[in-house]
């Protein structure tokens, strides 16, 4: 799946969660933040399952978007949103911070690498 689409979906899904998790002053996300989230998710079988389910839903959301099935898109999006809340505030902060990161920058590439490591937990 297209990395930009995944990030876009995850940012949209995590936005309401992030609003609750935000502190008054937000720092830019870093590779260390991504690695911390990787450690949190990979150290919990339950969170790993949730993340992997979100990846699967992301693929289904992409399909629904391509076929113009807005009802299915909305249903899948809602399921992804509910799952995203279960990954915790650090995950929400990371996803929220991705909005301000150029995916082609060094930091963007480092964070992408950490997200790839998460995807690898799902057998991909």
N, CA, C and O atoms as CSV, one atom per row, in Angstrom:
chain,resi,resn,atom,element,x,y,z
A,1,UNK,N,N,0.851,-1.170,0.000
A,1,UNK,CA,C,0.000,0.000,0.000
A,1,UNK,C,C,0.899,1.235,0.000
A,1,UNK,O,O,2.003,1.214,0.543
A,2,UNK,N,N,0.420,2.285,-0.602
A,2,UNK,CA,C,1.128,3.552,-0.687
A,2,UNK,C,C,1.345,4.124,0.705
A,2,UNK,O,O,0.390,4.301,1.461
A,3,UNK,N,N,2.610,4.417,1.051
A,3,UNK,CA,C,2.951,4.912,2.390
A,3,UNK,C,C,2.227,6.222,2.690
A,3,UNK,O,O,1.746,6.424,3.805
A,4,UNK,N,N,2.148,7.110,1.701
A,4,UNK,CA,C,1.456,8.386,1.922
A,4,UNK,C,C,-0.012,8.159,2.280
A,4,UNK,O,O,-0.559,8.835,3.151
A,5,UNK,N,N,-0.649,7.190,1.591
A,5,UNK,CA,C,-2.048,6.904,1.885
A,5,UNK,C,C,-2.196,6.353,3.296
A,5,UNK,O,O,-3.112,6.740,4.022
A,6,UNK,N,N,-1.307,5.458,3.687
A,6,UNK,CA,C,-1.356,4.902,5.045
A,6,UNK,C,C,-1.231,6.028,6.066
A,6,UNK,O,O,-2.015,6.115,7.011
A,7,UNK,N,N,-0.239,6.885,5.862
A,7,UNK,CA,C,-0.020,7.975,6.810
A,7,UNK,C,C,-1.231,8.892,6.842
A,7,UNK,O,O,-1.665,9.310,7.916
A,8,UNK,N,N,-1.784,9.211,5.665
A,8,UNK,CA,C,-2.963,10.071,5.612
A,8,UNK,C,C,-4.119,9.453,6.379
A,8,UNK,O,O,-4.775,10.125,7.175
A,9,UNK,N,N,-4.365,8.183,6.141
A,9,UNK,CA,C,-5.460,7.496,6.834
A,9,UNK,C,C,-5.215,7.491,8.339
A,9,UNK,O,O,-6.118,7.788,9.122
A,10,UNK,N,N,-3.997,7.153,8.738
A,10,UNK,CA,C,-3.702,7.081,10.168
A,10,UNK,C,C,-3.779,8.451,10.830
A,10,UNK,O,O,-4.222,8.562,11.973
A,11,UNK,N,N,-3.350,9.500,10.118
A,11,UNK,CA,C,-3.441,10.850,10.682
A,11,UNK,C,C,-4.898,11.244,10.877
A,11,UNK,O,O,-5.265,11.797,11.914
A,12,UNK,N,N,-5.724,10.959,9.879
A,12,UNK,CA,C,-7.142,11.298,9.985
A,12,UNK,C,C,-7.787,10.520,11.120
A,12,UNK,O,O,-8.554,11.070,11.910
A,13,UNK,N,N,-7.470,9.246,11.189
A,13,UNK,CA,C,-8.048,8.391,12.224
A,13,UNK,C,C,-7.596,8.822,13.613
A,13,UNK,O,O,-8.386,8.827,14.557
A,14,UNK,N,N,-6.330,9.181,13.733
A,14,UNK,CA,C,-5.777,9.496,15.047
A,14,UNK,C,C,-6.070,10.924,15.497
A,14,UNK,O,O,-5.904,11.232,16.677
A,15,UNK,N,N,-6.494,11.794,14.603
A,15,UNK,CA,C,-6.669,13.206,14.958
A,15,UNK,C,C,-7.532,13.426,16.203
A,15,UNK,O,O,-7.113,14.162,17.097
A,16,UNK,N,N,-8.722,12.820,16.299
A,16,UNK,CA,C,-9.512,13.034,17.521
A,16,UNK,C,C,-8.837,12.483,18.775
A,16,UNK,O,O,-8.955,13.063,19.854
A,17,UNK,N,N,-8.138,11.377,18.630
A,17,UNK,CA,C,-7.420,10.796,19.763
A,17,UNK,C,C,-6.295,11.738,20.173
A,17,UNK,O,O,-6.048,11.950,21.360
A,18,UNK,N,N,-5.620,12.296,19.179
A,18,UNK,CA,C,-4.508,13.205,19.446
A,18,UNK,C,C,-4.970,14.444,20.182
A,18,UNK,O,O,-4.270,14.950,21.060
A,19,UNK,N,N,-6.125,14.926,19.832
A,19,UNK,CA,C,-6.633,16.129,20.486
A,19,UNK,C,C,-6.738,15.907,21.990
A,19,UNK,O,O,-6.527,16.833,22.772
A,20,UNK,N,N,-7.060,14.697,22.390
A,20,UNK,CA,C,-7.152,14.382,23.812
A,20,UNK,C,C,-5.776,14.186,24.423
A,20,UNK,O,O,-5.577,14.468,25.605
A,21,UNK,N,N,-4.825,13.706,23.633
A,21,UNK,CA,C,-3.500,13.372,24.162
A,21,UNK,C,C,-2.522,14.534,24.117
A,21,UNK,O,O,-1.458,14.472,24.732
A,22,UNK,N,N,-2.872,15.599,23.392
A,22,UNK,CA,C,-1.929,16.687,23.183
A,22,UNK,C,C,-1.626,17.457,24.451
A,22,UNK,O,O,-2.456,17.624,25.345
A,23,UNK,N,N,-0.391,17.912,24.472
A,23,UNK,CA,C,0.049,18.811,25.526
A,23,UNK,C,C,0.070,20.195,24.904
A,23,UNK,O,O,0.083,20.305,23.678
A,24,UNK,N,N,0.073,21.256,25.701
A,24,UNK,CA,C,0.038,22.599,25.127
A,24,UNK,C,C,1.160,22.885,24.127
A,24,UNK,O,O,0.929,23.568,23.130
A,25,UNK,N,N,2.357,22.381,24.371
A,25,UNK,CA,C,3.450,22.608,23.436
A,25,UNK,C,C,3.876,21.276,22.845
A,25,UNK,O,O,4.330,20.377,23.552
A,26,UNK,N,N,3.719,21.171,21.532
A,26,UNK,CA,C,4.069,19.932,20.861
A,26,UNK,C,C,5.444,20.053,20.224
A,26,UNK,O,O,5.724,21.021,19.517
A,27,UNK,N,N,6.290,19.083,20.471
A,27,UNK,CA,C,7.594,19.026,19.827
A,27,UNK,C,C,7.436,18.229,18.537
A,27,UNK,O,O,6.507,17.435,18.393
A,28,UNK,N,N,8.348,18.450,17.611
A,28,UNK,CA,C,8.328,17.663,16.376
A,28,UNK,C,C,8.653,16.215,16.708
A,28,UNK,O,O,9.449,15.923,17.600
A,29,UNK,N,N,8.013,15.318,15.966
A,29,UNK,CA,C,8.303,13.902,16.189
A,29,UNK,C,C,9.676,13.571,15.629
A,29,UNK,O,O,10.148,14.197,14.680
A,30,UNK,N,N,10.296,12.589,16.228
A,30,UNK,CA,C,11.646,12.190,15.853
A,30,UNK,C,C,11.699,10.685,15.629
A,30,UNK,O,O,10.735,9.961,15.875
A,31,UNK,N,N,12.844,10.246,15.162
A,31,UNK,CA,C,13.077,8.818,15.006
A,31,UNK,C,C,12.929,8.122,16.363
A,31,UNK,O,O,12.398,7.015,16.443
A,32,UNK,N,N,13.400,8.776,17.425
A,32,UNK,CA,C,13.293,8.196,18.772
A,32,UNK,C,C,11.830,7.988,19.160
A,32,UNK,O,O,11.487,6.984,19.783
A,33,UNK,N,N,10.969,8.937,18.791
A,33,UNK,CA,C,9.542,8.785,19.078
A,33,UNK,C,C,8.986,7.562,18.353
A,33,UNK,O,O,8.239,6.770,18.927
A,34,UNK,N,N,9.364,7.423,17.080
A,34,UNK,CA,C,8.892,6.283,16.291
A,34,UNK,C,C,9.409,4.972,16.878
A,34,UNK,O,O,8.685,3.978,16.925
A,35,UNK,N,N,10.658,4.976,17.322
A,35,UNK,CA,C,11.224,3.760,17.913
A,35,UNK,C,C,10.537,3.419,19.233
A,35,UNK,O,O,10.350,2.246,19.556
A,36,UNK,N,N,10.166,4.442,19.991
A,36,UNK,CA,C,9.454,4.223,21.255
A,36,UNK,C,C,8.093,3.568,20.985
A,36,UNK,O,O,7.691,2.636,21.682
A,37,UNK,N,N,7.397,4.073,19.964
A,37,UNK,CA,C,6.093,3.501,19.598
A,37,UNK,C,C,6.283,2.074,19.104
A,37,UNK,O,O,5.496,1.189,19.442
A,38,UNK,N,N,7.318,1.846,18.311
A,38,UNK,CA,C,7.615,0.492,17.838
A,38,UNK,C,C,7.812,-0.441,19.026
A,38,UNK,O,O,7.284,-1.553,19.038
A,39,UNK,N,N,8.570,0.008,20.026
A,39,UNK,CA,C,8.826,-0.819,21.207
A,39,UNK,C,C,7.539,-1.084,21.985
A,39,UNK,O,O,7.298,-2.208,22.427
A,40,UNK,N,N,6.712,-0.048,22.153
A,40,UNK,CA,C,5.450,-0.195,22.888
A,40,UNK,C,C,4.551,-1.219,22.209
A,40,UNK,O,O,4.007,-2.112,22.859
A,41,UNK,N,N,4.401,-1.079,20.893
A,41,UNK,CA,C,3.498,-1.969,20.161
A,41,UNK,C,C,4.075,-3.365,20.048
A,41,UNK,O,O,3.358,-4.348,20.238
A,42,UNK,N,N,5.363,-3.469,19.739
A,42,UNK,CA,C,5.957,-4.794,19.543
A,42,UNK,C,C,6.090,-5.587,20.836
A,42,UNK,O,O,6.191,-6.814,20.800
A,43,UNK,N,N,6.092,-4.902,21.978
A,43,UNK,CA,C,6.226,-5.616,23.254
A,43,UNK,C,C,4.883,-6.108,23.796
A,43,UNK,O,O,4.829,-6.776,24.828
A,44,UNK,N,N,3.813,-5.775,23.099
A,44,UNK,CA,C,2.479,-6.203,23.532
A,44,UNK,C,C,1.796,-6.963,22.401
A,44,UNK,O,O,1.545,-6.412,21.329
A,45,UNK,N,N,1.500,-8.238,22.655
A,45,UNK,CA,C,0.829,-9.032,21.624
A,45,UNK,C,C,-0.521,-8.421,21.259
A,45,UNK,O,O,-0.917,-8.427,20.093
A,46,UNK,N,N,-1.222,-7.897,22.256
A,46,UNK,CA,C,-2.535,-7.298,21.996
A,46,UNK,C,C,-2.400,-6.060,21.100
A,46,UNK,O,O,-3.164,-5.893,20.150
A,47,UNK,N,N,-1.432,-5.199,21.406
A,47,UNK,CA,C,-1.236,-3.994,20.595
A,47,UNK,C,C,-0.723,-4.347,19.206
A,47,UNK,O,O,-1.079,-3.688,18.228
A,48,UNK,N,N,0.106,-5.374,19.108
A,48,UNK,CA,C,0.577,-5.812,17.798
A,48,UNK,C,C,-0.595,-6.292,16.956
A,48,UNK,O,O,-0.681,-5.965,15.772
A,49,UNK,N,N,-1.498,-7.063,17.551
A,49,UNK,CA,C,-2.682,-7.532,16.826
A,49,UNK,C,C,-3.536,-6.350,16.380
A,49,UNK,O,O,-4.037,-6.329,15.256
A,50,UNK,N,N,-3.698,-5.372,17.261
A,50,UNK,CA,C,-4.495,-4.186,16.920
A,50,UNK,C,C,-3.854,-3.450,15.748
A,50,UNK,O,O,-4.535,-3.088,14.789
A,51,UNK,N,N,-2.546,-3.231,15.827
A,51,UNK,CA,C,-1.848,-2.524,14.749
A,51,UNK,C,C,-2.009,-3.288,13.425
A,51,UNK,O,O,-2.298,-2.684,12.392
A,52,UNK,N,N,-1.825,-4.594,13.457
A,52,UNK,CA,C,-1.938,-5.404,12.241
A,52,UNK,C,C,-3.355,-5.360,11.681
A,52,UNK,O,O,-3.542,-5.347,10.465
A,53,UNK,N,N,-4.333,-5.336,12.547
A,53,UNK,CA,C,-5.717,-5.201,12.094
A,53,UNK,C,C,-5.910,-3.840,11.417
A,53,UNK,O,O,-6.630,-3.730,10.425
A,54,UNK,N,N,-5.265,-2.813,11.958
A,54,UNK,CA,C,-5.358,-1.484,11.351
A,54,UNK,C,C,-4.712,-1.469,9.964
A,54,UNK,O,O,-5.206,-0.800,9.056
A,55,UNK,N,N,-3.618,-2.198,9.801
A,55,UNK,CA,C,-2.971,-2.284,8.488
A,55,UNK,C,C,-3.921,-2.931,7.491
A,55,UNK,O,O,-4.077,-2.453,6.368
A,56,UNK,N,N,-4.562,-4.035,7.914
A,56,UNK,CA,C,-5.525,-4.715,7.038
A,56,UNK,C,C,-6.679,-3.785,6.689
A,56,UNK,O,O,-7.110,-3.720,5.538
A,57,UNK,N,N,-7.173,-3.072,7.684
A,57,UNK,CA,C,-8.265,-2.123,7.430
A,57,UNK,C,C,-7.815,-1.021,6.482
A,57,UNK,O,O,-8.591,-0.567,5.641
A,58,UNK,N,N,-6.566,-0.590,6.612
A,58,UNK,CA,C,-6.038,0.432,5.715
A,58,UNK,C,C,-6.079,-0.022,4.265
A,58,UNK,O,O,-6.417,0.758,3.375
A,59,UNK,N,N,-5.737,-1.277,4.029
A,59,UNK,CA,C,-5.801,-1.833,2.676
A,59,UNK,C,C,-7.243,-1.875,2.180
A,59,UNK,O,O,-7.519,-1.568,1.020
A,60,UNK,N,N,-8.158,-2.256,3.067
A,60,UNK,CA,C,-9.565,-2.310,2.686
A,60,UNK,C,C,-10.126,-0.906,2.442
A,60,UNK,O,O,-10.959,-0.710,1.557
A,61,UNK,N,N,-9.666,0.061,3.228
A,61,UNK,CA,C,-10.092,1.446,3.041
A,61,UNK,C,C,-9.596,1.947,1.687
A,61,UNK,O,O,-10.327,2.625,0.965
A,62,UNK,N,N,-8.364,1.613,1.351
A,62,UNK,CA,C,-7.811,2.012,0.049
A,62,UNK,C,C,-8.661,1.429,-1.082
A,62,UNK,O,O,-8.973,2.119,-2.052
A,63,UNK,N,N,-9.032,0.153,-0.948
A,63,UNK,CA,C,-9.875,-0.494,-1.957
A,63,UNK,C,C,-11.229,0.184,-2.058
A,63,UNK,O,O,-11.703,0.474,-3.156
A,64,UNK,N,N,-11.849,0.437,-0.916
A,64,UNK,CA,C,-13.167,1.084,-0.909
A,64,UNK,C,C,-13.085,2.464,-1.539
A,64,UNK,O,O,-14.002,2.879,-2.247
A,65,UNK,N,N,-12.008,3.168,-1.292
A,65,UNK,CA,C,-11.811,4.489,-1.872
A,65,UNK,C,C,-11.672,4.396,-3.390
A,65,UNK,O,O,-12.252,5.192,-4.127
A,66,UNK,N,N,-10.891,3.409,-3.847
A,66,UNK,CA,C,-10.682,3.232,-5.286
A,66,UNK,C,C,-11.962,2.853,-6.008
A,66,UNK,O,O,-12.168,3.258,-7.152
A,67,UNK,N,N,-12.828,2.081,-5.359
A,67,UNK,CA,C,-14.076,1.657,-5.998
A,67,UNK,C,C,-15.222,2.639,-5.746
A,67,UNK,O,O,-16.317,2.474,-6.284
A,68,UNK,N,N,-14.968,3.650,-4.934
A,68,UNK,CA,C,-16.000,4.660,-4.667
A,68,UNK,C,C,-17.095,4.195,-3.724
A,68,UNK,O,O,-18.188,4.762,-3.713
A,69,UNK,N,N,-16.813,3.164,-2.929
A,69,UNK,CA,C,-17.801,2.635,-1.976
A,69,UNK,C,C,-17.715,3.429,-0.676
A,69,UNK,O,O,-17.021,3.035,0.261
A,70,UNK,N,N,-18.427,4.546,-0.632
A,70,UNK,CA,C,-18.316,5.443,0.525
A,70,UNK,C,C,-18.892,4.835,1.798
A,70,UNK,O,O,-18.409,5.127,2.892
A,71,UNK,N,N,-19.915,3.997,1.673
A,71,UNK,CA,C,-20.484,3.365,2.864
A,71,UNK,C,C,-19.468,2.424,3.518
A,71,UNK,O,O,-19.264,2.455,4.731
A,72,UNK,N,N,-18.847,1.600,2.700
A,72,UNK,CA,C,-17.837,0.671,3.229
A,72,UNK,C,C,-16.642,1.458,3.767
A,72,UNK,O,O,-16.100,1.122,4.820
A,73,UNK,N,N,-16.230,2.511,3.042
A,73,UNK,CA,C,-15.130,3.354,3.483
A,73,UNK,C,C,-15.424,3.890,4.878
A,73,UNK,O,O,-14.571,3.811,5.762
A,74,UNK,N,N,-16.621,4.435,5.083
A,74,UNK,CA,C,-16.988,5.003,6.380
A,74,UNK,C,C,-16.998,3.952,7.485
A,74,UNK,O,O,-16.534,4.211,8.596
A,75,UNK,N,N,-17.525,2.772,7.183
A,75,UNK,CA,C,-17.570,1.690,8.176
A,75,UNK,C,C,-16.154,1.261,8.577
A,75,UNK,O,O,-15.851,1.106,9.760
A,76,UNK,N,N,-15.302,1.073,7.580
A,76,UNK,CA,C,-13.926,0.656,7.848
A,76,UNK,C,C,-13.161,1.741,8.587
A,76,UNK,O,O,-12.379,1.458,9.495
A,77,UNK,N,N,-13.391,2.975,8.193
A,77,UNK,CA,C,-12.739,4.116,8.829
A,77,UNK,C,C,-13.109,4.171,10.311
A,77,UNK,O,O,-12.248,4.403,11.159
A,78,UNK,N,N,-14.387,3.957,10.620
A,78,UNK,CA,C,-14.840,3.980,12.019
A,78,UNK,C,C,-14.180,2.853,12.813
A,78,UNK,O,O,-13.768,3.055,13.955
A,79,UNK,N,N,-14.081,1.676,12.214
A,79,UNK,CA,C,-13.417,0.555,12.897
A,79,UNK,C,C,-11.947,0.876,13.154
A,79,UNK,O,O,-11.416,0.579,14.225
A,80,UNK,N,N,-11.295,1.483,12.163
A,80,UNK,CA,C,-9.892,1.830,12.326
A,80,UNK,C,C,-9.728,2.884,13.420
A,80,UNK,O,O,-8.796,2.814,14.221
A,81,UNK,N,N,-10.616,3.837,13.448
A,81,UNK,CA,C,-10.571,4.882,14.470
A,81,UNK,C,C,-10.670,4.263,15.863
A,81,UNK,O,O,-9.898,4.615,16.755
A,82,UNK,N,N,-11.608,3.352,16.051
A,82,UNK,CA,C,-11.791,2.706,17.355
A,82,UNK,C,C,-10.553,1.905,17.746
A,82,UNK,O,O,-10.147,1.918,18.908
A,83,UNK,N,N,-9.958,1.218,16.797
A,83,UNK,CA,C,-8.742,0.457,17.084
A,83,UNK,C,C,-7.581,1.389,17.421
A,83,UNK,O,O,-6.801,1.108,18.331
A,84,UNK,N,N,-7.467,2.488,16.695
A,84,UNK,CA,C,-6.379,3.436,16.915
A,84,UNK,C,C,-6.353,3.970,18.334
A,84,UNK,O,O,-5.281,4.212,18.888
A,85,UNK,N,N,-7.523,4.155,18.927
A,85,UNK,CA,C,-7.593,4.654,20.304
A,85,UNK,C,C,-6.958,3.676,21.285
A,85,UNK,O,O,-6.495,4.075,22.354
A,86,UNK,N,N,-6.936,2.402,20.922
A,86,UNK,CA,C,-6.402,1.374,21.820
A,86,UNK,C,C,-4.877,1.306,21.823
A,86,UNK,O,O,-4.290,0.628,22.667
A,87,UNK,N,N,-4.237,1.996,20.895
A,87,UNK,CA,C,-2.769,1.947,20.827
A,87,UNK,C,C,-2.108,2.967,21.737
A,87,UNK,O,O,-0.890,2.929,21.914
A,88,UNK,N,N,-2.876,3.874,22.317
A,88,UNK,CA,C,-2.343,4.767,23.334
A,88,UNK,C,C,-1.892,6.129,22.835
A,88,UNK,O,O,-1.819,6.383,21.633
A,89,UNK,N,N,-1.590,7.001,23.796
A,89,UNK,CA,C,-1.257,8.393,23.477
A,89,UNK,C,C,0.065,8.568,22.733
A,89,UNK,O,O,0.176,9.485,21.919
A,90,UNK,N,N,1.058,7.738,22.975
A,90,UNK,CA,C,2.342,7.872,22.263
A,90,UNK,C,C,2.154,7.618,20.774
A,90,UNK,O,O,2.731,8.310,19.935
A,91,UNK,N,N,1.338,6.616,20.456
A,91,UNK,CA,C,1.028,6.329,19.058
A,91,UNK,C,C,0.287,7.517,18.449
A,91,UNK,O,O,0.602,7.951,17.341
A,92,UNK,N,N,-0.689,8.032,19.170
A,92,UNK,CA,C,-1.468,9.171,18.680
A,92,UNK,C,C,-0.575,10.383,18.439
A,92,UNK,O,O,-0.726,11.078,17.434
A,93,UNK,N,N,0.352,10.635,19.357
A,93,UNK,CA,C,1.268,11.776,19.210
A,93,UNK,C,C,2.165,11.591,17.983
A,93,UNK,O,O,2.415,12.546,17.248
A,94,UNK,N,N,2.643,10.376,17.765
A,94,UNK,CA,C,3.489,10.107,16.607
A,94,UNK,C,C,2.709,10.355,15.318
A,94,UNK,O,O,3.182,11.063,14.429
A,95,UNK,N,N,1.537,9.784,15.220
A,95,UNK,CA,C,0.738,9.926,14.005
A,95,UNK,C,C,0.368,11.389,13.779
A,95,UNK,O,O,0.410,11.880,12.650
A,96,UNK,N,N,0.008,12.078,14.852
A,96,UNK,CA,C,-0.322,13.502,14.732
A,96,UNK,C,C,0.883,14.293,14.226
A,96,UNK,O,O,0.738,15.179,13.384
A,97,UNK,N,N,2.052,13.976,14.731
A,97,UNK,CA,C,3.264,14.678,14.338
A,97,UNK,C,C,3.686,14.419,12.907
A,97,UNK,O,O,4.434,15.207,12.329
A,98,UNK,N,N,3.217,13.325,12.326
A,98,UNK,CA,C,3.575,13.009,10.946
A,98,UNK,C,C,3.053,14.047,9.966
A,98,UNK,O,O,3.591,14.193,8.868
A,99,UNK,N,N,2.018,14.762,10.352
A,99,UNK,CA,C,1.452,15.795,9.481
A,99,UNK,C,C,2.492,16.849,9.123
A,99,UNK,O,O,2.439,17.428,8.038
A,100,UNK,N,N,3.432,17.103,10.021
A,100,UNK,CA,C,4.418,18.156,9.835
A,100,UNK,C,C,5.753,17.647,9.297
A,100,UNK,O,O,6.711,18.413,9.200
A,101,UNK,N,N,5.827,16.378,8.952
A,101,UNK,CA,C,7.085,15.781,8.503
A,101,UNK,C,C,7.027,15.519,7.001
A,101,UNK,O,O,6.068,14.932,6.498
A,102,UNK,N,N,8.057,15.959,6.299
A,102,UNK,CA,C,8.189,15.648,4.884
A,102,UNK,C,C,8.653,14.201,4.777
A,102,UNK,O,O,9.727,13.861,5.272
A,103,UNK,N,N,7.849,13.335,4.131
A,103,UNK,CA,C,8.224,11.916,4.044
A,103,UNK,C,C,9.559,11.688,3.332
A,103,UNK,O,O,10.189,10.645,3.510
A,104,UNK,N,N,9.985,12.651,2.534
A,104,UNK,CA,C,11.241,12.507,1.799
A,104,UNK,C,C,12.455,12.995,2.590
A,104,UNK,O,O,13.592,12.745,2.190
A,105,UNK,N,N,12.227,13.688,3.709
A,105,UNK,CA,C,13.330,14.197,4.523
A,105,UNK,C,C,14.016,13.042,5.256
A,105,UNK,O,O,13.501,11.925,5.296
A,106,UNK,N,N,15.188,13.331,5.835
A,106,UNK,CA,C,15.900,12.308,6.599
A,106,UNK,C,C,15.042,11.799,7.756
A,106,UNK,O,O,14.943,10.593,7.981
A,107,UNK,N,N,14.426,12.724,8.484
A,107,UNK,CA,C,13.567,12.334,9.610
A,107,UNK,C,C,12.378,11.529,9.102
A,107,UNK,O,O,12.004,10.520,9.700
A,108,UNK,N,N,11.785,11.975,7.996
A,108,UNK,CA,C,10.655,11.249,7.412
A,108,UNK,C,C,11.035,9.835,7.025
A,108,UNK,O,O,10.262,8.900,7.238
A,109,UNK,N,N,12.214,9.673,6.462
A,109,UNK,CA,C,12.689,8.348,6.073
A,109,UNK,C,C,12.964,7.470,7.294
A,109,UNK,O,O,12.681,6.272,7.279
A,110,UNK,N,N,13.519,8.070,8.352
A,110,UNK,CA,C,13.799,7.310,9.577
A,110,UNK,C,C,12.496,6.846,10.226
A,110,UNK,O,O,12.393,5.708,10.683
A,111,UNK,N,N,11.512,7.731,10.262
A,111,UNK,CA,C,10.218,7.364,10.842
A,111,UNK,C,C,9.545,6.309,9.982
A,111,UNK,O,O,8.943,5.369,10.501
A,112,UNK,N,N,9.646,6.460,8.677
A,112,UNK,CA,C,9.089,5.475,7.758
A,112,UNK,C,C,9.715,4.104,8.000
A,112,UNK,O,O,9.033,3.081,7.930
A,113,UNK,N,N,11.005,4.090,8.281
A,113,UNK,CA,C,11.704,2.838,8.565
A,113,UNK,C,C,11.139,2.170,9.818
A,113,UNK,O,O,10.957,0.953,9.849
A,114,UNK,N,N,10.862,2.970,10.847
A,114,UNK,CA,C,10.266,2.423,12.076
A,114,UNK,C,C,8.861,1.895,11.799
A,114,UNK,O,O,8.478,0.848,12.322
A,115,UNK,N,N,8.086,2.617,10.975
A,115,UNK,CA,C,6.745,2.147,10.625
A,115,UNK,C,C,6.824,0.866,9.796
A,115,UNK,O,O,5.976,-0.018,9.925
A,116,UNK,N,N,7.853,0.771,8.939
A,116,UNK,CA,C,8.055,-0.470,8.184
A,116,UNK,C,C,8.324,-1.632,9.139
A,116,UNK,O,O,7.848,-2.745,8.919
A,117,UNK,N,N,9.088,-1.369,10.199
A,117,UNK,CA,C,9.372,-2.409,11.191
A,117,UNK,C,C,8.078,-2.864,11.863
A,117,UNK,O,O,7.906,-4.049,12.149
A,118,UNK,N,N,7.172,-1.921,12.112
A,118,UNK,CA,C,5.863,-2.289,12.661
A,118,UNK,C,C,5.100,-3.157,11.664
A,118,UNK,O,O,4.504,-4.167,12.038
A,119,UNK,N,N,5.123,-2.758,10.396
A,119,UNK,CA,C,4.439,-3.536,9.371
A,119,UNK,C,C,5.008,-4.949,9.290
A,119,UNK,O,O,4.273,-5.905,9.043
A,120,UNK,N,N,6.311,-5.078,9.498
A,120,UNK,CA,C,6.937,-6.403,9.463
A,120,UNK,C,C,6.435,-7.313,10.570
A,120,UNK,O,O,6.459,-8.536,10.428
A,121,UNK,N,N,5.983,-6.734,11.663
A,121,UNK,CA,C,5.396,-7.531,12.740
A,121,UNK,C,C,4.128,-8.237,12.267
A,121,UNK,O,O,3.702,-9.238,12.843
A,122,UNK,N,N,3.543,-7.698,11.216
A,122,UNK,CA,C,2.289,-8.231,10.682
A,122,UNK,C,C,2.543,-9.225,9.562
A,122,UNK,O,O,1.606,-9.667,8.897
A,123,UNK,N,N,3.801,-9.578,9.350
A,123,UNK,CA,C,4.123,-10.545,8.322
A,123,UNK,C,C,4.249,-9.933,6.940
A,123,UNK,O,O,4.174,-10.640,5.935
A,124,UNK,N,N,4.443,-8.595,6.885
A,124,UNK,CA,C,4.518,-7.945,5.575
A,124,UNK,C,C,5.781,-7.311,5.284
A,124,UNK,O,O,5.949,-6.735,4.209
